[in-house]
Structures are given as C-alpha cells and as structure tokens.
Amino acid sequence: MSIDCQKLYEGKAKILYTTEDPEILLTDFKDDATAFNAQKKGTIIDKGRMNCGISSKLFQTLELQGIKTHFIDNPTPNQMRVRAVKILPLEVVVRNIAAGSLCKQTGLELGTVLPQPLVEFYYKNDSLGDPLLTSDRLYLLNLATPEQVDTITHLALQINKLLQEIFRQCDIILVDFKLEFGVDSQQQILLADEISPDTCRLWDASETDPNRRVMDKDRFRKDLGNVEDAYQEVLQRILQTIEQQNQNQANY
Ligand code: TMP
C-alpha cells in the first residue's frame, strides 16, 4: 500500500483509506463478521476476498446496465478502489420475500412472496441500532432531500430488477438486500458500499430446506455452519454466470 494511504475510517466489515487522489478512496474488505449490531462477533475465513470479488462483479455488471456505482477497480483481490462519495446515512433495504426483521415486526410468515418489492429506509446509526424510519422522521432529521429520496427509491427498484435477474441465472433467489448510496463532488448519487452475502439474503433455488437453502450471512447469524462454503459458492456461481454471458455476447 502506498505511503500516501491513510486510514480514514474503520467499519465492521471494511477499512477505508485515502489515496494520493482526493477523488479516489481504497476499501479493504475484512474477514471480520458481526451481527445484531455487533453483539455477535466472529471471523469468516477469506470473507474479505470473497465479498470484494462478489461486490466488484455485481457493481461492474450494474454499471454496464446504466447504474452509476462508486466502483473503479481491484488493486488486490480484497481491495476495491472507489470514487470518493459522502455516504448518505441511510440503509436502503429492498425486500422481495418476507424474512428477517420484516417477519419479526409484522408477523408475516417467512418465505411469503411480497406482491411487489418493498423499499424501506433505516437510519444508519449504530448507537441507535439502525432504526426503521418513517418518511417524516427522515425529513425531520434532514437525512436526505425529497429529490434524493425519489432518486434512491427509483434506483433501488431498478437495481432490484437487475440483481434478481443476475441471481436467477445463478439459480439463486434474491430474498432481500441492503444498499447504501453516496453523493460525489458533482452532487451525483452513486451506488456505494458493497453487495455481498453480508448484505443480501440469498436462497439456493434448488433447495427447499429452510436451513440448507441459506447462502448468506444468516448462516453466521443463526449458527447454521458451512458459512465459508456458502460465500464461496455464491462467488463461483456469479463468476461463472457472468463469464458465460460475456462469452455468449462475444460469439453473437
Ligand atoms: P433485516 O431483515 O434484518 O432488516 O435485513 C434486511 C436485509 O438487510 C438483509 O438482506 C440483511 C441486510 N442487512 C445489512 O446489510 N446490514 C444490517 O445491519 C442489517 C440489519 C441488515
């Protein structure tokens, strides 16, 4: 790592460094895993490399389909160079199937297919436990402008359609996921953070067993075992599927 790189911020799953270019930051993906607002801590061996690989491929694929992301390139397998953005303090969750906190808070049965995707905003604030926001609370706290909320909602739904299709081709069901957005120096909204088994619920479409089908961080949250194998399988399926698509396009 260059001597110009200084640690800017250390989060639960990633470390952010400055680079010699103020418009570019370096993200280092860690093997550390946390759940339930860091009440549960552990390590998922090689998670940094796997999540960086999965996120990078997904960001690149979304870019090709017109979504602006912060992704630039990978100097090493567990590092991502990204465009510097100011992260909006929002966790944007999109749900296609009821799971997790939606089931807990509404009583909907696990696995209920939602009639349309649900977009939810959570306040990205660890000390408050990332609470679910109402739109009045979001504006009360000035977390984003109405225009930004409109843009983000539209982007989140568009990204959901694109990701659902990518995962469908991987024989994986995209149950729900969390996105973060940032604003760059030209006030453009870019998709930021990561998209990985840490931030998505992914079910193996060929499995019906409620534990065996889980290919995401729920394996760690619920002590289901074989966490690394599940992440590796997601990475492999994504790489294979996207490679196959590129070959088909080249032959066309
Ligand atoms: P939830 O059902 O616990 O609200 O989670 C919804 C989705 O958001 C799920 O795919 C996991 C992801 N998520 C994060 O990425 N970070 C978080 O801190 C939480 C709570 C959920």
Boltz pocket constraint, residues with backbone or C-beta under 6 A from the ligand:
constraints:
  - pocket:
      binder: B
      contacts: [[A, 93], [A, 99], [A, 100], [A, 101], [A, 102], [A, 130], [A, 176], [A, 177], [A, 178], [A, 198], [A, 199], [A, 200], [A, 201]]
      max_distance: 6.0
